[in-house]
């Protein structure tokens, strides 16, 4: 996901309406939260993880409503129950 949002930055206004700086600390905190929730919960709390990554860690700097919708749509490909299936 981090690579995907960073890659979109290369395309200027075609990638994001407003230029954003997604950084390694965004990735690091998301990974730390993922590890924490994997260790704490029997069932993976995908909605909670998606909210934290999409609205707080990465989305906290996204100010354009269309960019936020794009970010959450991209994130939904990663935080989905289907990702645990072998055929995904």
Buried (B, 14 or more C-beta within 10 A) or exposed (E): BBEEBBEBEEEEEEBBBEEBEBEEEBBEBBEEBBEEBEEEEEEBBBEEBBBBBBBEBBBEBBEEEEBBEBBBEBBEEBBEEEEEEEEE
